[in-house]
């Protein structure tokens, strides 16, 4: 799902840029080159940030999280590889036929209207990048503070409600038996004959 979502996102970047260049009168090859040169950078930067975040999962000792990290890294790498190789090739083949099936309402903003919500957000960020950066960092660091007291471990009976039968049984076994008392016991013996 991660590769599908990121691949779709990256494809939208490139296809939108390709369409813009085609609308400006560029040839198919020029449009592909410009789309990869401009939107391609955004794709690489975005993928780099996602890869950095997923690489953090490799630092955990829990096998499930490490496996998730490796799988995520492979998925993102595949999405970038397909977006930067196969998609430009498809765009070069399709050329102007990319708009054979026009999407309803696509021409509404063809003149580059800048009155939408995201256009205003982008304008604010471009006008005041440092204050936006500082506020964003404060919010992100504030959201990360609870992680400082996180205790990571594999789940056991402690995640169950205190009054559940399973948790009470696990607590009783921990109190009455040594560590590993409930684990299988391996017995090695010598026998004079064949053991069946």
C-alpha positions as CSV (number, residue, x, y, z in Angstrom):
1,X,0.0,0.0,0.0
2,X,2.9,2.3,0.8
3,X,4.4,1.9,-2.7
4,X,1.0,2.3,-4.3
5,X,0.3,5.6,-2.4
6,X,3.7,7.1,-3.0
7,X,3.8,5.9,-6.6
8,X,0.5,7.7,-7.2
9,X,1.7,10.8,-5.5
10,X,4.9,10.9,-7.4
11,X,3.1,10.2,-10.7
12,X,0.7,13.1,-10.1
13,X,3.7,15.4,-9.6
14,X,5.2,14.4,-12.9
15,X,2.1,14.1,-15.0
16,X,0.8,17.5,-13.8
17,X,4.2,19.1,-14.7
18,X,4.2,17.3,-18.0
19,X,0.7,18.6,-18.8
20,X,1.7,22.2,-17.9
21,X,4.6,22.0,-20.3
22,X,2.5,20.6,-23.0
23,X,-0.1,23.4,-22.5
24,X,2.7,25.9,-22.9
25,X,3.6,24.5,-26.3
26,X,6.6,22.4,-25.5
27,X,7.3,19.3,-27.6
28,X,6.8,15.9,-26.0
29,X,10.5,15.4,-25.4
30,X,10.9,18.9,-24.0
31,X,7.9,18.4,-21.7
32,X,9.3,15.1,-20.4
33,X,12.7,16.6,-19.8
34,X,11.3,19.6,-17.9
35,X,8.9,17.5,-15.9
36,X,11.7,15.2,-14.7
37,X,14.1,18.1,-14.1
38,X,11.6,20.0,-12.0
39,X,9.0,17.7,-10.5
40,X,11.6,15.0,-10.4
41,X,13.6,16.9,-7.9
42,X,10.5,17.2,-5.7
43,X,9.9,13.4,-6.0
44,X,13.5,12.7,-5.0
45,X,13.3,15.1,-2.0
46,X,10.0,13.7,-0.9
47,X,11.3,10.1,-1.2
48,X,14.5,11.1,0.7
49,X,12.4,12.3,3.6
50,X,10.2,9.2,3.6
51,X,13.3,7.0,3.4
52,X,14.9,8.8,6.3
53,X,11.8,8.3,8.4
54,X,11.5,4.6,7.6
55,X,15.3,4.1,8.2
56,X,14.5,5.1,11.8
57,X,12.6,1.9,12.2
58,X,15.9,0.0,11.7
59,X,17.2,1.3,15.0
60,X,14.6,-0.7,17.0
61,X,15.4,-4.1,18.4
62,X,11.9,-5.4,17.8
63,X,12.0,-7.6,14.8
64,X,8.6,-6.6,13.6
65,X,9.5,-2.9,13.4
66,X,12.8,-3.6,11.7
67,X,11.1,-5.8,9.1
68,X,8.6,-3.0,8.6
69,X,11.5,-0.6,8.0
70,X,13.2,-2.8,5.5
71,X,9.9,-3.4,3.6
72,X,9.1,0.3,3.7
73,X,12.5,1.2,2.3
74,X,12.1,-1.3,-0.5
75,X,8.6,0.0,-1.3
76,X,9.7,3.6,-1.5
77,X,12.7,2.8,-3.6
78,X,10.5,0.9,-6.0
79,X,8.0,3.8,-6.2
80,X,10.8,6.2,-7.0
81,X,12.4,3.9,-9.5
82,X,9.2,3.4,-11.4
83,X,8.2,7.1,-11.2
84,X,11.6,8.2,-12.6
85,X,12.1,5.6,-15.3
86,X,8.9,3.9,-16.5
87,X,6.6,6.9,-16.1
88,X,8.7,9.3,-18.2
89,X,8.9,6.7,-20.9
90,X,5.1,6.3,-20.9
91,X,4.7,10.1,-21.1
92,X,7.1,10.2,-24.0
93,X,5.0,7.5,-25.8
94,X,1.7,9.1,-25.0
95,X,2.6,12.7,-25.7
96,X,-0.4,14.8,-26.3
97,X,-2.6,11.8,-26.0
98,X,-2.2,12.1,-22.2
99,X,-5.3,14.2,-22.4
100,X,-7.4,11.9,-24.5
101,X,-9.7,11.4,-21.6
102,X,-10.1,14.8,-20.2
103,X,-10.9,15.0,-16.5
104,X,-14.0,17.0,-15.8
105,X,-13.2,20.4,-14.3
106,X,-9.5,20.3,-15.1
107,X,-9.7,23.4,-17.3
108,X,-11.2,25.4,-14.5
109,X,-7.7,26.4,-13.2
110,X,-5.8,26.2,-16.5
111,X,-5.1,29.9,-16.3
112,X,-3.0,29.3,-13.1
113,X,-5.6,30.8,-10.7
114,X,-4.1,31.5,-7.3
115,X,-7.1,31.9,-5.1
116,X,-7.4,28.4,-3.7
117,X,-6.7,27.4,-0.1
118,X,-3.4,25.6,-1.0
119,X,-2.3,28.5,-3.1
120,X,-2.7,30.8,-0.2
121,X,-0.8,28.4,2.1
122,X,2.0,28.2,-0.4
123,X,2.0,32.0,-0.7
124,X,2.3,32.4,3.1
125,X,5.2,29.9,3.3
126,X,7.0,31.7,0.4
127,X,6.5,35.1,2.0
128,X,7.6,34.1,5.5
129,X,9.7,30.9,5.3
130,X,11.6,31.4,8.6
131,X,8.6,32.0,10.9
132,X,6.8,29.1,9.2
133,X,9.9,26.9,9.7
134,X,10.2,27.9,13.4
135,X,6.5,27.3,14.1
136,X,6.6,23.9,12.3
137,X,9.7,22.8,14.3
138,X,8.1,23.8,17.6
139,X,4.9,21.9,16.8
140,X,6.9,18.8,15.6
141,X,9.2,18.9,18.6
142,X,6.2,19.3,21.0
143,X,4.5,16.3,19.4
144,X,7.8,14.3,19.8
145,X,8.1,15.1,23.6
146,X,6.0,12.1,24.7
147,X,8.3,9.8,22.8
148,X,11.1,10.6,25.3
149,X,9.3,8.6,28.0
150,X,8.2,5.8,25.7
151,X,9.0,2.2,26.8
152,X,9.3,-0.1,23.9
153,X,9.0,-3.8,24.3
154,X,7.3,-6.8,22.9
155,X,3.7,-7.1,24.0
156,X,2.9,-9.4,26.9
157,X,0.1,-9.7,29.6
158,X,0.8,-6.2,30.9
159,X,-1.1,-4.8,27.9
160,X,-4.3,-6.5,29.1
161,X,-6.8,-4.9,31.5
162,X,-5.7,-5.4,35.2
163,X,-8.9,-7.4,36.0
164,X,-8.7,-9.7,33.0
165,X,-8.3,-13.5,33.8
166,X,-5.4,-13.8,31.4
167,X,-3.5,-11.0,33.1
168,X,-4.2,-12.4,36.6
169,X,-3.0,-15.8,35.5
170,X,0.2,-14.4,34.0
171,X,0.9,-12.4,37.1
172,X,0.3,-15.5,39.3
173,X,2.7,-17.5,37.2
174,X,5.3,-14.7,37.4
175,X,5.0,-14.6,41.2
176,X,5.0,-18.4,41.8
177,X,7.5,-19.6,39.2
178,X,11.0,-18.6,38.2
179,X,11.5,-16.7,35.0
180,X,11.0,-19.1,32.1
181,X,8.9,-21.4,34.3
182,X,6.2,-21.6,31.7
183,X,8.7,-22.2,28.8
184,X,9.0,-25.6,27.3
185,X,11.5,-27.8,29.2
186,X,14.2,-29.6,27.2
187,X,15.3,-32.9,28.7
188,X,18.4,-34.8,27.5
189,X,19.0,-38.3,28.6
190,X,20.8,-41.5,27.7
191,X,18.7,-44.6,27.3
192,X,20.0,-48.2,26.9
193,X,17.5,-49.0,24.1
194,X,15.5,-47.3,21.5
195,X,13.2,-44.6,22.7
196,X,9.8,-44.5,21.0
